[in-house]
Amino acid sequence: MHLRREERNRQTVKRLEFGSISIDMNLKTIFVEENEIKLTNREFMIIQLLASQTSRIFTIEEIYQVVYPNSSNTQFRSISEYMYQIRSKIQTVSFKSDRNNERRRV
């Protein structure tokens, strides 16, 4: 009997959808219009936190505690930089998709 295989098959797929953005919590991947976005572990931790409670606004301090659970000498500014990187990655893919759709229409 393959208990491990059966346990893997029982795992529920947790996939969150936000318009054209899809987040697969099990695989730790994010897709924008079916294009995979490569995120670092910490970037995904931030996405996971924000997606877990979409109606809540998190402070930088709260995000910092999730990203750096142990005391760290890293500055709060790093959270702003992670947010910038996440936005840039998502916007880049969205922009490419929009341009491809425009070319198909012409």
ZINOR-V831633 format. One record per backbone hydrogen bond with DSSP energy under -1.0 kcal/mol. CO is the residue of the C=O (numbers start at 1). NH is the residue of the N-H. If there is no record, write none. Layout:
# ZINOR-V831633
co=CO nh=NH
co=CO nh=NH
This chain:
# ZINOR-V831633
co=2 nh=6
co=3 nh=7
co=4 nh=8
co=5 nh=9
co=6 nh=10
co=14 nh=25
co=16 nh=23
co=18 nh=21
co=20 nh=33
co=21 nh=18
co=22 nh=31
co=23 nh=16
co=24 nh=28
co=24 nh=29
co=29 nh=24
co=30 nh=37
co=31 nh=22
co=32 nh=35
co=35 nh=32
co=40 nh=44
co=41 nh=45
co=42 nh=46
co=43 nh=47
co=44 nh=48
co=45 nh=49
co=46 nh=50
co=47 nh=51
co=48 nh=52
co=53 nh=56
co=59 nh=63
co=60 nh=64
co=61 nh=65
co=62 nh=66
co=63 nh=67
co=64 nh=68
co=75 nh=78
co=76 nh=79
co=77 nh=81
co=78 nh=82
co=79 nh=83
co=80 nh=84
co=81 nh=85
co=82 nh=86
co=83 nh=87
co=84 nh=88
co=85 nh=89
co=86 nh=90
co=87 nh=91
co=88 nh=92
co=89 nh=93
co=90 nh=94
co=91 nh=95
co=92 nh=96
co=93 nh=97
co=94 nh=98
co=95 nh=99
co=96 nh=100
co=97 nh=101
co=98 nh=102
co=99 nh=103
co=100 nh=104
co=101 nh=105
co=102 nh=106
